Amino acid sequence: MADSKQNSLRYLPLTVGVIGGTMLMANRLLTPILSESQARSDVVGVILSAVLILVTLLWEQIQPRTPEAVILEGTEQFELTADLPETIRTELAWASHLLLTNTVTKSLVLYYNDQIILRRGVFGEKKAFNLGAIAKRVLETQKAVYLVTLKVYPGRVEFDYLPENTQGIICQPVGSKGLLVLGTNIPRSYTKQDENWVAALAEKLAITLENT
């Protein structure tokens, strides 16, 4: 209902401009003798109508389009390493639940100490973790990488353990030994606040895992 009202208001200048221009043209055609004052009024009216139409067209150009969500190819899965202490398993389950329910994340993998200790969300059949160039750089620099629209990055092939049509990825270091990889079904969808929150959560998990 709110979106429909916003769309109506957005196109109001265009509607008024078209109606005004049409009425001016009709008035000009129906007037047998045109006075100087009417000619000046018509010029002003045409300019105002053109401005109203132009405002709508410019607004359409500058308004960002909402990215379209896709349905990820795969099934819901939840795998957690069994040989971890119960307290850590509980914390990992809690953290992954928060990410899946409070952000646009649809798939997440926690790679730590040369093994996958957590997979949760939508996944295909492949499970092997590929420590590619992007992941290695994140570990080396200890700086997260956010691939906002995955399909435009040639390096996306290293994330083939996520659903094939994953739209965006955050690759976040978890201390010096781990990586938290988050996948979403909407391009350009993680906000700066999301990134900061993911970083803080990764720091908490790193402390927990290092004290295992």
C-alpha positions as CSV (number, residue, x, y, z in Angstrom):
1,M,0.0,0.0,0.0
2,A,2.8,2.4,0.9
3,D,4.8,1.5,-2.2
4,S,1.7,2.2,-4.4
5,K,1.3,5.6,-2.8
6,Q,4.9,6.4,-3.3
7,N,4.8,5.5,-7.0
8,S,1.7,7.7,-7.4
9,L,3.5,10.7,-5.9
10,R,6.6,10.0,-7.9
11,Y,4.7,10.2,-11.2
12,L,2.5,13.2,-10.1
13,P,4.8,15.9,-11.8
14,L,4.8,13.9,-15.0
15,T,1.0,13.6,-15.0
16,V,0.5,17.3,-14.3
17,G,3.1,18.3,-16.9
18,V,1.5,16.1,-19.6
19,I,-2.0,17.4,-18.8
20,G,-0.9,21.0,-18.7
21,G,1.0,20.7,-22.0
22,T,-2.0,19.0,-23.7
23,M,-4.4,21.8,-22.4
24,L,-2.1,24.5,-23.7
25,M,-1.9,22.9,-27.1
26,A,-5.7,22.5,-27.2
27,N,-6.2,26.1,-26.2
28,R,-3.8,27.3,-28.8
29,L,-5.6,25.3,-31.6
30,L,-9.0,26.6,-30.5
31,T,-8.0,30.2,-30.3
32,P,-8.6,32.0,-33.7
33,I,-6.7,35.1,-32.8
34,L,-3.7,34.9,-30.5
35,S,-2.9,38.0,-28.4
36,E,0.6,38.9,-27.3
37,S,-0.3,38.3,-23.6
38,Q,-1.7,34.8,-24.4
39,A,1.5,34.0,-26.4
40,R,3.7,34.9,-23.4
41,S,1.4,32.9,-21.1
42,D,1.6,29.9,-23.4
43,V,5.5,30.1,-23.5
44,V,5.6,30.1,-19.6
45,G,3.1,27.3,-19.5
46,V,5.1,25.1,-21.9
47,I,8.3,25.7,-19.9
48,L,6.6,24.8,-16.7
49,S,5.1,21.6,-18.2
50,A,8.5,20.7,-19.7
51,V,10.2,21.2,-16.3
52,L,7.6,19.0,-14.5
53,I,8.1,16.2,-17.1
54,L,11.9,16.6,-16.9
55,V,11.8,16.3,-13.1
56,T,10.1,12.9,-13.2
57,L,12.6,11.6,-15.9
58,L,15.6,12.8,-13.9
59,W,14.2,11.3,-10.7
60,E,13.9,7.9,-12.4
61,Q,17.5,8.1,-13.4
62,I,18.9,9.0,-10.0
63,Q,16.7,6.6,-8.0
64,P,18.6,3.4,-7.2
65,R,16.8,0.3,-8.3
66,T,16.2,-2.3,-5.6
67,P,18.3,-5.4,-6.3
68,E,16.2,-8.4,-7.2
69,A,16.4,-11.5,-4.9
70,V,16.9,-15.0,-6.4
71,I,16.0,-18.4,-5.0
72,L,19.3,-20.1,-4.3
73,E,19.9,-23.5,-5.9
74,G,20.3,-26.0,-3.1
75,T,18.7,-27.3,0.1
76,E,18.7,-26.2,3.7
77,Q,21.6,-27.8,5.6
78,F,23.1,-27.6,9.0
79,E,26.4,-29.3,9.8
80,L,28.5,-28.7,12.9
81,T,31.7,-30.6,13.8
82,A,30.9,-33.2,16.4
83,D,34.2,-33.2,18.3
84,L,33.9,-29.6,19.5
85,P,33.1,-28.9,23.1
86,E,29.4,-28.5,23.7
87,T,29.7,-24.9,24.8
88,I,31.4,-24.0,21.5
89,R,28.9,-25.9,19.5
90,T,26.1,-23.9,21.2
91,E,27.8,-20.6,20.5
92,L,28.4,-21.5,16.9
93,A,24.8,-22.5,16.5
94,W,23.7,-19.3,18.2
95,A,25.9,-17.1,16.0
96,S,24.9,-18.7,12.8
97,H,21.2,-18.4,13.7
98,L,21.7,-14.7,14.3
99,L,23.4,-14.2,10.9
100,L,20.7,-16.1,9.0
101,T,17.8,-14.3,10.7
102,N,19.1,-10.8,11.2
103,T,21.0,-10.2,7.9
104,V,20.5,-11.1,4.2
105,T,22.8,-14.1,4.7
106,K,21.4,-17.3,3.2
107,S,24.5,-19.6,3.4
108,L,27.5,-19.5,5.7
109,V,30.6,-21.5,6.2
110,L,33.1,-21.3,9.0
111,Y,36.5,-22.6,8.1
112,Y,39.0,-22.9,11.0
113,N,42.3,-24.6,11.5
114,D,42.3,-26.2,8.1
115,Q,38.8,-27.7,8.3
116,I,35.1,-26.7,7.9
117,I,33.6,-26.7,11.4
118,L,30.2,-25.2,10.4
119,R,28.0,-25.1,7.4
120,R,24.5,-23.7,7.7
121,G,21.9,-22.4,5.2
122,V,21.3,-23.2,1.6
123,F,23.9,-25.4,-0.2
124,G,24.4,-27.6,-3.2
125,E,26.1,-31.0,-3.2
126,K,29.7,-29.8,-3.1
127,K,31.2,-29.6,0.4
128,A,35.0,-29.3,-0.2
129,F,36.3,-25.9,0.9
130,N,38.4,-24.2,-1.7
131,L,41.0,-21.9,-0.2
132,G,41.5,-19.7,-3.3
133,A,43.3,-16.4,-3.9
134,I,40.7,-14.2,-2.3
135,A,40.4,-16.3,0.8
136,K,44.2,-16.5,1.2
137,R,44.4,-12.7,0.8
138,V,41.8,-12.2,3.5
139,L,43.8,-14.5,5.9
140,E,47.1,-12.7,5.1
141,T,45.8,-9.2,5.4
142,Q,43.3,-9.9,8.1
143,K,40.9,-7.6,6.2
144,A,37.4,-8.7,5.0
145,V,36.4,-8.7,1.4
146,Y,32.9,-8.0,0.3
147,L,32.0,-9.1,-3.3
148,V,28.9,-7.0,-3.8
149,T,27.8,-8.6,-7.1
150,L,29.5,-12.0,-7.3
151,K,28.8,-12.7,-11.0
152,V,31.1,-9.9,-12.1
153,Y,34.2,-11.2,-10.3
154,P,36.3,-13.8,-12.1
155,G,37.5,-15.1,-8.7
156,R,34.0,-16.3,-7.8
157,V,35.0,-19.8,-8.9
158,E,36.8,-20.4,-5.6
159,F,33.4,-20.1,-3.9
160,D,31.9,-23.1,-5.7
161,Y,31.0,-24.7,-2.4
162,L,28.2,-22.1,-2.1
163,P,25.0,-22.3,-4.3
164,E,25.9,-21.6,-7.9
165,N,23.6,-18.5,-8.1
166,T,24.9,-16.8,-5.0
167,Q,24.6,-13.1,-5.6
168,G,27.0,-11.6,-3.0
169,I,29.7,-12.7,-0.5
170,I,31.4,-11.5,2.6
171,C,34.7,-13.3,3.3
172,Q,35.6,-12.3,6.9
173,P,38.8,-13.4,8.8
174,V,38.2,-15.2,12.1
175,G,41.5,-14.6,13.8
176,S,44.6,-15.8,12.0
177,K,43.3,-19.4,11.5
178,G,39.8,-19.0,10.2
179,L,37.4,-17.6,7.7
180,L,33.7,-16.9,7.9
181,V,32.2,-16.9,4.4
182,L,28.6,-15.5,4.1
183,G,26.5,-15.8,0.9
184,T,23.4,-13.9,0.0
185,N,20.7,-14.2,-2.7
186,I,20.6,-10.4,-3.3
187,P,23.4,-8.4,-4.9
188,R,24.6,-5.2,-3.1
189,S,22.5,-6.0,-0.1
190,Y,24.9,-6.0,2.9
191,T,25.0,-2.6,4.5
192,K,28.1,-1.1,6.2
193,Q,26.3,-1.8,9.5
194,D,26.0,-5.4,8.5
195,E,29.7,-5.6,7.7
196,N,30.7,-4.1,11.0
197,W,28.4,-6.4,12.9
198,V,29.8,-9.5,11.0
199,A,33.4,-8.3,11.9
200,A,32.5,-8.0,15.6
201,L,30.9,-11.4,15.6
202,A,33.9,-12.9,13.9
203,E,36.2,-11.4,16.5
204,K,34.0,-13.0,19.3
205,L,34.2,-16.4,17.6
206,A,38.0,-16.1,17.1
207,I,38.4,-15.6,20.9
208,T,36.2,-18.5,21.6
209,L,37.9,-20.9,19.2
210,E,41.4,-19.9,20.2
211,N,40.7,-20.8,23.8
212,T,39.4,-24.2,22.8
